[in-house]
Each structure stands twice: as C-alpha cells, then as structure tokens.
Amino acid sequence: MTPDLIIVGAGPAGVSAAIEGRARGLAVLLLDENGAPGGRIWQALEARGAKDADDTAALRTLGEFRASGADARWRASVWAIDPDGTVFWSDDRTTHSARGGFVLLATGTTERPLAIPGWTLPGVMTVGAAQIALKTSGLVPSGACWIAGQGPLLMLYAVQALRAGGRLAGILDLSDRGAVLPALRHLPGALPAFADLRKGLAWRWEIARAGVKWIRASDLRAEGDGALSRIRFRAGGQDRSEPADLLLLHDGVMPSVQITRALGCAHEWDEAQRCWKPVTDAWGVTSNPRLLVAGDGAGVGGALAAACAGRLAALGAASALGRIDAASRDTAAEPLRAARARYLASRPFLDALYAPRAPSLDDNTMVCRCEEVTAGQIRQAAKIGALGLNQLKAFTRCGMGPCQGRMCGATAAEVMADARGVPLEQIEPYRTRFPTRPLTLGELAALDVGT
C-alpha cells in the first residue's frame, strides 16, 4: 500500500487526523515511538482506564482510531524525512521507508528547560518526565519531593500524584508576580474556555486541601554532594533552605521543531511563548507543500485544540488529493474551526500569566549538560564574536551532544541574547540535520538493502 497520508505521532492531533483521513478514504500510515496510541497527553490511558469525563472522551477518540483501519506502526522511531515525502524509521533495529502523498507531523511539544544552579544533579528532573513515570509505571513521589516552576502542567501533575497516593513537601511558584495584571486584560476573551480555567482553580484548591505548601519563591538552587540533598531559595524576603530528595522542574512547553528545522521549513517567532514555531496555513501546510503540521507542534494550544487541528489537516489533504471537493472540505471544517477557537480562547490569558522568564544564571551554571558547557562559557563566546547558536557550536560544542540541542537550545539562546544585548528572536537557532538520532550499523545495513 502506498499511503496517501503518513502521520508522525499518535497523540490527540495524530489519531484525530487518522480518523478523519480514513473517513475521507485516505490510506493512512501512522508512526509512533510508543507501544500504543495516546501521545504524552493520553499516554497509557487505554491501560489505566478513565478517571473522569475528559478521560472518557479521550478513550472514545482512541477507540475510533483503533476502528478506523489506519496502518499503525508502534515502537517506530522516525529519524529522517525527505522533502519529497519519503519517511525513514526504525523499529526493533530494522529500518523502513515509505513515501506518502502528504506527511503530517503531530509530534507535539518539548518541555522547556528550567536551568538553575544544580539542575544536572541526580535527583533533579522535569515534571514531564515524572508524569510519564506516573502514567506508565505508577511511580509516585514520596519523601522530600519538591515541585518548582510555573504553568498548568505543574498543577496537573501535582494533583495526579496526590490522587495516586504520592506525597509532596511543597510547591515553589516561580512565576512573575508582575504578570497578573497584564494577564487580566485577556480574561474577558478567555470566558468561552471558562471550564478550563475553572479546572485550574479546582486543581489549586485540591493541592491546598491536601496540605501541600505553596510558596512564592525565586533564586532557586539545587545542592548536594553527588546527588540532590537540599534546595535553597528566597521567599518572603528571606533566604531559605530545605531538605530535598527529589526536585521536579517545569517552565511550560514549546513546539517540537527539530524535523521542520531539518527540512528547512519557514518558522516564525512567537513572542508570547518565547519560542519558534513553523509557519502553517489554515490546513496545517508548511512552506514545504508536502509537509503538514498539526497540534501543539504548530503552537501550544492543548489536547482538544490539537485534535481539531489534526482533523482539519486531514480534510485539507483529502481535498488536495481529490477525495473530496473544496465545498465539502469547508463545510466539514466549519464546526471544527469553531470548536478549536473555543479551546484556544484561554491561551492569551495563560500565556501572559505564565510567560516564560529569562533565566538569570551565574557563570558556573551548566547550560549544555551533554557537552558540559556553562553559562560563563557561552558569555565568553559571545564576547569574542559568536552571534548565534550554530556559531556557538564551533566555539564551545554547545548543542553537539546526543540531544542535539533539544535540552540546551532555549537556555543557550537566552544567555547569548542577554550577553549580546539583543532581542531573543535575533539569536539564530540551531540548524538541525537528519538523521535526528545516531543510527546503528544494523540500521544502516538495512537501509542499504532497501528494507
């Protein structure tokens, strides 16, 4: 079968696109690194079962996907895409390729790094990683576990952990107090999504009712001899120190753009979320006409908005391939666009309330953990002529490790922009290249014989 639509990612956008594509007569191939559909947001939901109305609705969508007839390949790691729509992936060390009429990226987001002194110590990890462990393995925090940062995911994880029997020593709110008033200007426009805002307030109340300390803090540091043992921070005008076994950090998420960067797609700066995102049209089409992007990978909006975007992208592909006419496409798209607008109504308010904050790092703080490059080394590189992140690689090897800049790129750009005294968007981002991960000799051999 030659697929009409190859979908990379089986989160809300990906599975919704598959459902819509199959309903419009498209041959759909879906590739995902996990062993089941759901992505990060609905990860392992089929195994865990529904806990609330949102889970029930998500399970209904996953059931529709299972019944859609899409060709799903699990444990499939996509490592290259050609501009002509040929996708290369590996599973169980076997390499495959397929060429689609369109390729839809539904790869979601990357958790924004929150670099603080000591963030590379064992015992410090991201909230997103802890949430994956909770969903897939049932691991809950215990002992002196602290959560620090800002954003809805921080509160959601705290509630999920508490409901699962976990214990939290406290939550350090690192958000900007001065962001509240600017955010309130967007509150009237967020009223169509009032249910989502009410949900956030309910999480906050549930955390307080559980007796978890909520502390407005700044100047956070992680300390320990070989592993985390204490955290230091400033709160209420005083310096404080607390024992800590586990510190979970979070400063929001940003679109995953490694593949669109590698393909040379046009990107635009999102000032509210302080990140780059691919330029797409109303149907998710990028500057490469064969490549579509849907969901949070085109701009963070949440699961329900992502599902609508996935369906819209599939409708656009079906029309372009002649399976439906433009009038049918537009009629089907109208309620999807209206629903997506409702789901996105709260984004300006949330983006202002939890605006990412520029890091204030001392020279000794590690930025690139793969190559052990510090903030001081980045500042020195900027001082002697490095203008962007790609030049920074040559000066320091920052971004040249296994993660290819995924973990350090945002922080390195912030440090360099501050050192040069220029707006963040003027710092050239990393140019990623395929393959997006190292290949084994077995995979290379399989590719050579065309399997």
C-alpha positions as a printed NumPy array, in Angstrom:
array([[  0.   ,   0.   ,   0.   ],
       [  1.256,   3.447,  -0.895],
       [ -0.01 ,   5.767,   1.843],
       [ -1.817,   8.967,   0.964],
       [ -1.013,  10.39 ,   4.389],
       [  1.872,   9.462,   6.697],
       [  1.314,  10.709,  10.244],
       [  4.206,  11.025,  12.68 ],
       [  2.907,  10.984,  16.245],
       [ -0.139,   9.318,  17.808],
       [ -1.214,  11.987,  20.269],
       [ -4.563,  13.817,  20.054],
       [ -3.673,  15.523,  16.745],
       [ -2.258,  12.399,  15.128],
       [ -5.039,   9.964,  15.994],
       [ -7.719,  12.541,  15.118],
       [ -6.086,  13.132,  11.736],
       [ -6.029,   9.38 ,  11.143],
       [ -9.725,   9.063,  11.988],
       [-10.668,  11.913,   9.657],
       [ -8.342,  10.764,   6.904],
       [ -9.745,   7.243,   6.885],
       [-13.294,   8.606,   6.911],
       [-12.419,  10.542,   3.736],
       [-10.995,   7.489,   2.003],
       [ -7.273,   8.114,   2.555],
       [ -4.747,   5.321,   3.029],
       [ -3.148,   6.323,   6.336],
       [  0.155,   5.164,   7.822],
       [  0.77 ,   6.27 ,  11.407],
       [  4.173,   6.028,  13.13 ],
       [  4.78 ,   6.456,  16.851],
       [  7.627,   5.694,  19.257],
       [  5.319,   4.357,  21.953],
       [  3.614,   0.979,  22.111],
       [  0.073,   2.329,  21.922],
       [ -1.795,   5.476,  20.835],
       [ -2.222,   8.497,  23.088],
       [  0.981,  10.504,  22.93 ],
       [  2.199,  12.265,  26.055],
       [ -1.2  ,  13.667,  27.   ],
       [ -3.179,  10.412,  26.723],
       [ -0.217,   8.128,  27.399],
       [ -1.161,   4.632,  28.622],
       [ -4.772,   5.788,  29.016],
       [ -6.178,   2.602,  27.495],
       [ -4.313,   0.564,  30.104],
       [ -5.128,   2.876,  33.018],
       [ -8.794,   3.43 ,  32.23 ],
       [-10.957,   6.517,  32.596],
       [-10.839,   8.522,  35.811],
       [-13.037,  11.452,  34.742],
       [-15.119,  12.813,  31.866],
       [-12.037,  14.035,  29.998],
       [-10.528,  10.54 ,  30.082],
       [-13.799,   9.043,  28.888],
       [-13.892,  11.376,  25.884],
       [-10.242,  10.645,  25.107],
       [-10.846,   6.881,  25.28 ],
       [-13.734,   7.306,  22.857],
       [-11.379,   9.002,  20.389],
       [ -8.762,   6.277,  20.829],
       [-11.458,   3.669,  20.207],
       [-12.444,   5.422,  16.97 ],
       [ -8.814,   5.389,  15.936],
       [ -8.48 ,   1.661,  16.642],
       [-11.542,   1.031,  14.468],
       [-10.511,   3.383,  11.665],
       [ -8.364,   0.937,   9.719],
       [ -5.261,   3.137,   9.789],
       [ -1.986,   1.209,   9.446],
       [ -0.3  ,   1.909,  12.801],
       [  3.337,   1.033,  13.456],
       [  4.367,   1.133,  17.111],
       [  7.883,   1.496,  18.558],
       [  8.668,   3.305,  15.324],
       [ 11.411,   5.913,  15.634],
       [ 11.352,   8.374,  12.74 ],
       [ 14.848,   9.684,  12.066],
       [ 14.627,  11.323,   8.622],
       [ 12.129,  12.747,   6.154],
       [ 12.947,  13.708,   2.567],
       [ 11.348,  16.798,   1.001],
       [  9.52 ,  14.504,  -1.464],
       [  7.525,  12.904,   1.374],
       [  9.698,   9.822,   1.987],
       [  9.816,   8.946,   5.678],
       [ 12.522,   6.756,   7.248],
       [ 12.008,   4.985,  10.537],
       [ 13.299,   2.081,  12.587],
       [ 11.679,  -0.48 ,  14.844],
       [ 13.493,  -3.333,  16.558],
       [ 16.663,  -2.244,  14.729],
       [ 15.027,  -2.755,  11.34 ],
       [ 14.89 ,   0.235,   9.023],
       [ 11.895,   1.042,   6.83 ],
       [ 10.84 ,   3.782,   4.46 ],
       [  7.618,   4.857,   2.774],
       [  6.65 ,   7.742,   0.563],
       [  3.36 ,   9.491,   1.203],
       [  1.3  ,  11.982,  -0.7  ],
       [  1.482,  14.132,   2.41 ],
       [  3.386,  13.848,   5.676],
       [  1.688,  15.184,   8.789],
       [  3.843,  15.97 ,  11.805],
       [  1.898,  15.609,  15.042],
       [  4.957,  15.492,  17.272],
       [  3.696,  17.839,  19.977],
       [  5.967,  19.722,  22.304],
       [  9.314,  19.75 ,  24.031],
       [  9.402,  20.647,  27.725],
       [ 11.111,  23.987,  28.161],
       [ 14.323,  23.559,  30.17 ],
       [ 14.419,  25.332,  33.523],
       [ 18.137,  25.649,  34.153],
       [ 19.086,  26.525,  37.728],
       [ 22.338,  26.01 ,  39.63 ],
       [ 22.497,  22.271,  40.329],
       [ 19.827,  21.207,  37.816],
       [ 22.083,  18.432,  36.472],
       [ 22.373,  16.696,  39.862],
       [ 20.858,  13.204,  40.205],
       [ 17.513,  13.736,  41.892],
       [ 16.527,  16.705,  39.706],
       [ 14.242,  16.043,  36.747],
       [ 11.391,  17.628,  34.83 ],
       [  7.735,  17.467,  35.759],
       [  7.034,  15.989,  32.32 ],
       [  9.406,  13.086,  32.938],
       [  7.832,  12.454,  36.337],
       [  4.382,  12.457,  34.76 ],
       [  5.446,   9.846,  32.204],
       [  6.758,   7.667,  35.026],
       [  3.454,   8.064,  36.851],
       [  1.341,   7.185,  33.807],
       [  3.406,   4.268,  32.523],
       [  4.819,   2.731,  35.684],
       [  2.681,   4.102,  38.502],
       [  5.699,   5.748,  40.165],
       [  4.625,   8.393,  42.687],
       [  6.764,  10.896,  44.595],
       [  7.498,  10.337,  48.244],
       [  9.8  ,  11.738,  50.89 ],
       [ 11.093,  15.274,  50.481],
       [  9.818,  15.91 ,  46.949],
       [  9.521,  19.498,  45.766],
       [  7.976,  20.848,  42.562],
       [  9.207,  24.189,  41.239],
       [  8.32 ,  26.371,  38.282],
       [  5.058,  27.54 ,  36.764],
       [  2.245,  26.595,  34.424],
       [ -0.848,  24.374,  34.258],
       [  1.115,  21.114,  33.867],
       [  2.808,  21.74 ,  37.204],
       [ -0.565,  21.826,  38.961],
       [ -1.979,  18.933,  36.929],
       [  0.913,  16.658,  37.819],
       [  0.708,  17.615,  41.487],
       [ -2.973,  16.661,  41.553],
       [ -2.365,  13.416,  39.654],
       [  0.457,  12.461,  42.024],
       [ -1.595,  13.232,  45.13 ],
       [ -4.572,  11.254,  43.853],
       [ -2.255,   8.305,  43.194],
       [ -1.033,   8.348,  46.791],
       [  2.097,  10.424,  46.322],
       [  3.474,  12.929,  48.829],
       [  4.851,  16.391,  48.161],
       [  6.932,  18.515,  50.508],
       [  5.87 ,  21.694,  48.738],
       [  5.485,  23.637,  45.513],
       [  7.692,  26.623,  44.71 ],
       [  5.845,  29.077,  42.473],
       [  8.495,  30.805,  40.343],
       [  6.03 ,  32.76 ,  38.198],
       [  6.336,  36.518,  37.778],
       [  4.045,  38.338,  40.195],
       [  4.011,  41.284,  37.827],
       [  2.371,  39.134,  35.127],
       [ -1.015,  39.02 ,  36.861],
       [ -2.274,  42.461,  35.832],
       [ -1.25 ,  42.115,  32.148],
       [ -2.883,  38.685,  32.103],
       [ -6.176,  40.037,  33.473],
       [ -6.588,  42.116,  30.319],
       [ -7.062,  38.85 ,  28.438],
       [ -9.544,  37.382,  30.906],
       [-12.749,  38.55 ,  29.137],
       [-11.603,  36.882,  25.933],
       [-10.944,  33.659,  27.854],
       [-14.547,  33.289,  29.036],
       [-15.517,  30.847,  26.225],
       [-12.97 ,  28.487,  27.809],
       [-14.154,  29.178,  31.362],
       [-14.479,  25.44 ,  32.041],
       [-10.729,  25.061,  31.562],
       [ -9.994,  27.995,  33.873],
       [-12.34 ,  26.577,  36.481],
       [-10.492,  23.269,  36.236],
       [ -7.223,  25.046,  37.042],
       [ -8.776,  26.711,  40.07 ],
       [-10.06 ,  23.327,  41.234],
       [ -6.554,  21.855,  40.974],
       [ -5.178,  24.719,  43.05 ],
       [ -7.838,  24.16 ,  45.709],
       [ -7.209,  20.396,  45.764],
       [ -3.478,  20.975,  46.309],
       [ -4.189,  23.343,  49.189],
       [ -6.712,  20.946,  50.73 ],
       [ -4.067,  18.217,  50.699],
       [ -1.889,  20.416,  52.913],
       [  0.869,  20.929,  50.341],
       [  2.782,  24.158,  50.948],
       [  2.543,  26.657,  48.088],
       [  5.441,  29.129,  48.294],
       [  6.177,  32.073,  46.027],
       [  9.909,  31.851,  45.53 ],
       [ 12.902,  32.989,  43.496],
       [ 16.647,  32.341,  43.222],
       [ 16.226,  28.568,  43.4  ],
       [ 19.322,  26.365,  43.689],
       [ 19.754,  22.595,  43.96 ],
       [ 22.63 ,  21.377,  46.107],
       [ 24.221,  18.09 ,  47.074],
       [ 27.434,  16.108,  47.087],
       [ 26.999,  13.876,  44.037],
       [ 23.189,  13.885,  44.34 ],
       [ 20.43 ,  16.252,  45.411],
       [ 20.154,  16.721,  49.168],
       [ 18.928,  20.3  ,  49.655],
       [ 17.306,  23.191,  47.851],
       [ 17.874,  26.861,  48.573],
       [ 15.555,  29.663,  47.535],
       [ 14.333,  33.097,  48.522],
       [ 10.784,  33.585,  49.808],
       [  9.121,  36.31 ,  51.829],
       [ 12.269,  38.394,  51.738],
       [ 14.337,  35.655,  53.393],
       [ 16.804,  33.021,  52.217],
       [ 15.557,  29.523,  52.982],
       [ 16.997,  26.018,  52.858],
       [ 15.001,  22.768,  52.801],
       [ 15.995,  19.084,  52.61 ],
       [ 15.1  ,  17.538,  49.245],
       [ 15.249,  14.017,  47.806],
       [ 13.595,  14.924,  44.51 ],
       [ 13.143,  18.245,  42.697],
       [ 10.795,  18.444,  39.719],
       [ 11.184,  21.49 ,  37.458],
       [  8.782,  22.928,  34.897],
       [  8.547,  26.15 ,  32.872],
       [  5.963,  25.253,  30.254],
       [  6.384,  23.612,  26.864],
       [  7.226,  24.745,  23.341],
       [  6.624,  23.279,  19.88 ],
       [  8.935,  20.474,  18.818],
       [ 10.575,  21.869,  15.685],
       [ 13.547,  19.559,  15.085],
       [ 12.048,  17.975,  11.954],
       [ 10.67 ,  21.184,  10.46 ],
       [ 14.05 ,  22.827,  11.063],
       [ 15.879,  19.943,   9.414],
       [ 13.601,  20.226,   6.37 ],
       [ 14.241,  23.959,   6.068],
       [ 10.626,  24.99 ,   6.652],
       [  9.849,  28.634,   7.36 ],
       [  9.406,  29.472,  11.045],
       [  8.049,  32.489,  12.9  ],
       [  8.738,  33.903,  16.336],
       [  6.026,  33.532,  18.971],
       [  6.647,  36.414,  21.354],
       [  4.079,  35.28 ,  23.923],
       [  5.609,  31.812,  24.291],
       [  9.192,  32.969,  23.562],
       [  9.846,  30.257,  21.007],
       [  9.863,  29.479,  17.282],
       [  7.064,  27.638,  15.521],
       [  6.592,  26.542,  11.891],
       [  4.602,  28.781,   9.581],
       [  1.419,  26.957,   8.537],
       [ -1.732,  27.838,   6.652],
       [ -5.32 ,  27.113,   7.715],
       [ -4.882,  23.415,   6.809],
       [ -1.525,  22.937,   8.508],
       [  0.527,  23.173,   5.299],
       [  4.08 ,  24.425,   5.821],
       [  6.391,  26.129,   3.325],
       [  7.087,  22.594,   2.064],
       [  3.774,  21.772,   0.338],
       [  4.067,  18.051,   1.138],
       [  4.607,  18.63 ,   4.858],
       [  1.786,  19.419,   7.281],
       [  1.963,  20.219,  10.981],
       [ -0.959,  19.925,  13.393],
       [ -1.432,  20.218,  17.12 ],
       [  0.948,  21.694,  19.652],
       [  3.85 ,  21.322,  17.216],
       [  2.412,  24.314,  15.361],
       [  1.729,  26.339,  18.515],
       [  0.782,  25.222,  22.014],
       [ -2.981,  25.004,  22.498],
       [ -3.793,  21.813,  24.385],
       [ -5.226,  18.396,  23.552],
       [ -8.695,  19.374,  22.361],
       [ -7.456,  22.138,  20.076],
       [ -4.822,  19.717,  18.752],
       [ -7.482,  17.138,  17.911],
       [ -9.393,  19.724,  15.87 ],
       [ -6.206,  20.763,  14.079],
       [ -5.468,  17.144,  13.186],
       [ -8.89 ,  16.714,  11.618],
       [ -8.521,  19.969,   9.689],
       [ -5.159,  18.87 ,   8.298],
       [ -6.646,  15.562,   7.146],
       [ -9.531,  17.373,   5.461],
       [ -7.065,  19.606,   3.632],
       [ -5.043,  16.597,   2.482],
       [ -8.165,  14.758,   1.323],
       [ -9.221,  17.768,  -0.741],
       [ -5.755,  18.24 ,  -2.245],
       [ -5.714,  14.561,  -3.237],
       [ -9.13 ,  14.836,  -4.894],
       [-11.039,  12.634,  -2.431],
       [-13.445,  15.423,  -1.504],
       [-14.21 ,  18.744,  -3.16 ],
       [-13.445,  22.122,  -1.643],
       [-17.078,  22.767,  -0.705],
       [-17.31 ,  19.506,   1.261],
       [-13.988,  20.259,   2.918],
       [-15.09 ,  23.719,   4.008],
       [-18.464,  22.506,   5.298],
       [-16.809,  19.817,   7.42 ],
       [-14.182,  22.269,   8.646],
       [-16.596,  24.934,   9.897],
       [-17.594,  23.276,  13.217],
       [-14.005,  22.155,  13.78 ],
       [-12.74 ,  25.715,  13.438],
       [-15.423,  26.988,  15.814],
       [-14.567,  24.346,  18.419],
       [-10.843,  24.99 ,  18.078],
       [-11.398,  28.716,  18.607],
       [-13.251,  27.963,  21.862],
       [-10.465,  25.702,  23.091],
       [ -7.837,  28.332,  22.261],
       [ -9.736,  31.201,  23.896],
       [ -7.821,  30.909,  27.162],
       [ -4.348,  30.83 ,  25.566],
       [ -3.658,  34.608,  25.587],
       [ -4.563,  34.721,  29.29 ],
       [ -2.434,  31.674,  30.172],
       [  0.482,  32.788,  28.004],
       [  0.552,  36.145,  29.783],
       [  0.059,  34.695,  33.267],
       [  2.788,  32.07 ,  32.836],
       [  5.094,  33.909,  30.469],
       [  8.483,  32.15 ,  30.289],
       [ 11.037,  34.094,  32.266],
       [ 14.545,  34.812,  31.027],
       [ 16.98 ,  32.818,  33.181],
       [ 19.39 ,  34.608,  35.492],
       [ 22.335,  32.233,  35.673],
       [ 25.744,  32.641,  37.247],
       [ 28.776,  31.771,  35.121],
       [ 29.189,  28.352,  36.729],
       [ 25.677,  27.086,  35.95 ],
       [ 25.621,  24.279,  33.394],
       [ 23.588,  25.009,  30.262],
       [ 24.544,  22.141,  27.929],
       [ 24.784,  19.015,  30.04 ],
       [ 25.799,  16.796,  27.092],
       [ 28.998,  18.791,  26.444],
       [ 29.255,  20.369,  29.924],
       [ 29.13 ,  23.96 ,  28.677],
       [ 28.433,  26.633,  31.289],
       [ 26.66 ,  29.968,  31.049],
       [ 30.043,  31.659,  31.527],
       [ 31.494,  29.873,  28.506],
       [ 28.553,  30.997,  26.376],
       [ 29.007,  34.585,  27.512],
       [ 32.696,  34.392,  26.68 ],
       [ 31.9  ,  33.01 ,  23.217],
       [ 29.505,  35.892,  22.609],
       [ 32.158,  38.338,  23.772],
       [ 34.691,  37.106,  21.216],
       [ 32.286,  37.05 ,  18.281],
       [ 29.733,  34.203,  18.34 ],
       [ 26.437,  35.612,  17.037],
       [ 24.093,  32.623,  17.126],
       [ 23.746,  29.065,  18.324],
       [ 25.326,  27.499,  15.257],
       [ 28.48 ,  29.548,  15.735],
       [ 28.325,  28.688,  19.417],
       [ 28.772,  25.031,  18.455],
       [ 32.145,  25.845,  16.9  ],
       [ 33.218,  27.936,  19.892],
       [ 32.08 ,  25.603,  22.698],
       [ 30.44 ,  22.406,  21.265],
       [ 27.228,  23.518,  22.984],
       [ 24.357,  21.611,  21.313],
       [ 26.539,  18.941,  19.722],
       [ 25.691,  16.137,  22.16 ],
       [ 23.158,  13.317,  21.811],
       [ 20.148,  15.602,  22.395],
       [ 21.262,  17.872,  19.502],
       [ 20.319,  20.993,  21.414],
       [ 16.836,  19.942,  22.482],
       [ 17.63 ,  20.461,  26.154],
       [ 20.007,  23.402,  25.955],
       [ 18.856,  25.384,  22.917],
       [ 16.306,  27.639,  24.596],
       [ 18.533,  28.437,  27.579],
       [ 21.661,  28.942,  25.465],
       [ 19.756,  31.401,  23.259],
       [ 18.558,  33.336,  26.317],
       [ 22.092,  33.573,  27.743],
       [ 23.549,  34.649,  24.405],
       [ 20.837,  37.258,  23.782],
       [ 21.479,  38.758,  27.2  ],
       [ 25.248,  38.718,  26.652],
       [ 24.926,  40.455,  23.284],
       [ 22.199,  42.853,  24.427],
       [ 19.825,  41.903,  21.583],
       [ 16.214,  40.622,  21.491],
       [ 15.954,  36.856,  21.834],
       [ 14.485,  36.385,  18.362],
       [ 17.658,  37.806,  16.835],
       [ 19.657,  34.801,  18.049],
       [ 19.919,  32.294,  15.208],
       [ 18.529,  28.94 ,  16.433],
       [ 20.222,  25.595,  15.912],
       [ 20.096,  24.15 ,  12.389],
       [ 19.202,  20.512,  12.923],
       [ 20.027,  17.846,  10.365],
       [ 18.94 ,  14.3  ,   9.624],
       [ 19.315,  11.724,  10.99 ],
       [ 17.83 ,  13.133,  14.156],
       [ 19.484,  10.389,  16.174],
       [ 22.574,   8.188,  15.716],
       [ 21.948,   5.041,  13.651],
       [ 23.276,   1.595,  14.452],
       [ 25.289,  -0.392,  11.94 ],
       [ 22.357,  -2.78 ,  11.621],
       [ 20.017,   0.061,  10.699],
       [ 22.465,   1.41 ,   8.142],
       [ 22.877,  -2.045,   6.62 ],
       [ 19.095,  -2.489,   6.421],
       [ 18.76 ,   0.893,   4.754],
       [ 21.408,  -0.019,   2.169],
       [ 19.446,  -3.067,   1.025],
       [ 16.219,  -1.099,   0.921],
       [ 14.254,  -2.908,   3.613]])
